[in-house]
């Protein structure tokens, strides 16, 4: 069980290869979370969390999990943080962010040209990345 931060600053839960979003806080203080694909793929899987422990897992997922995928928002967020405070090229920033990632995770990142909205894009030297 690991918490990750989305591009928009929301806390997501990575648990057993699936990502969950906060749904609501229950009367007993537990937090109910729904699968991130609940709206798009109509997945009914949910978990209830008390402190740092999953106390209940409800329903089965109607899709496969992708353990490598939970790292993608974390890496994209790190790239955005770094680009706002540096004059480095896009290639250097992205290379530094993905150097130790498993191949499956790196393959799921968007192309460098899509990262131009990551912050101060005028610092990117796109001639080195194409």
N, C-alpha and C positions, 0 to 999 in steps of 0.2 A: 504494500500500500504506500503510495507516494503522492504528494500534492504537487501540482504543476501550475504555472501561471499562464493563462492564455494571452494572446496578443492584445486583448482589451483589458487585461488586468484581472480577469476573473479567476478564482481558484477552481481547479478541476482536480478530480481524484483519478489516479491511475491504479487499477486493481485487477489483477489476474488478466492482464492484456486488454482491458477495456477502459474507456474513459467515461467518467460520470460527472454530471453537472449538479449543482445544489438545487434541490427542488423546494424544500421547506424545512423549517425547524419544528420539531414535534413537541408536544406538551411535556414530555419527560426529559427534554433537553437534547435528545438525539437529533441527528441531521439526516433527513431523507435525501437521497441522491438518485437521479434517473440517468439512464444511459444517454450519452450524447447523441445517439441516433434515434431517440424516442420520437422525435417529430418527423425527421426525414424518412426513416425506414420503419417507423411505427414499432420500434423495439420496446417491449414491456419490462425489461430488466431494471431492477432497482436494488439499492443497498441502503441499509440504515447503519449509521455510524454513531457510536457513543465514545467520545474522547478520541483515542487513536486506534480504536478497534471496531471492526465490522461486526455488528451484533446480529444482523439478519440480511440474507440475500434472497430476493424475491424474483421469481420468474426466470426463464431462460432467455438468452439473447437469440434473436432471429438472424444473426450475422456472425461472421468469424471475427475473432479478436485479432489485433495487430499490435503486439508488444513494442515494436519499433516505432510505431506512430506517435506514442505519447511524448517522445523526445522532440518531435518536430516543432511544436509551439515554443518549447523551451529554447531551442537553438535559434529560431527566428527572433525571439524576444532578446536574446543575447546579442544578435547581430544588430538589431535596432538600437540597443543601448550603446553599443560600441561606436556606431556610425555617427552618433550625435556629438561625440567628443573627440574626434580624430580627423586627421587629414589623410589617412591611409586609403589605398585604392580598395575598390569592392572586392577584387580578387584576394587581397591579403586578409581582409576582414572575414570573408566567407571561408577561406582556407583555414584560418586560425580557429574558427568556430566548429568546423567539421572534421578536423584532423584526426580526432580519436573516436569518431562515431562509427557504429557498425554500418556496414555497407547498405543494409536495408533502410536505415534511417536517413542516411545521406541521399539516397535515391528519391526519397519522398519530399525533399526540400524543393521549393520552386526554383526556376532558373534565376540566375543573377539579375537578369533584366527586369524581373518582377519585383525585385527587392528595392527598386529605385524609389519607392514611396516609403522607405524605411526611416526616413528622417531627413537629414541634410544631404540630399542626393547630389547637390552640386559638388560634393567632395569626391564622388565616385569618378574614376577614370575608366569609362566603359570601353575604351580602345584596347585595354589590357584583358578584358573579360570575354570578348567575342571571338 
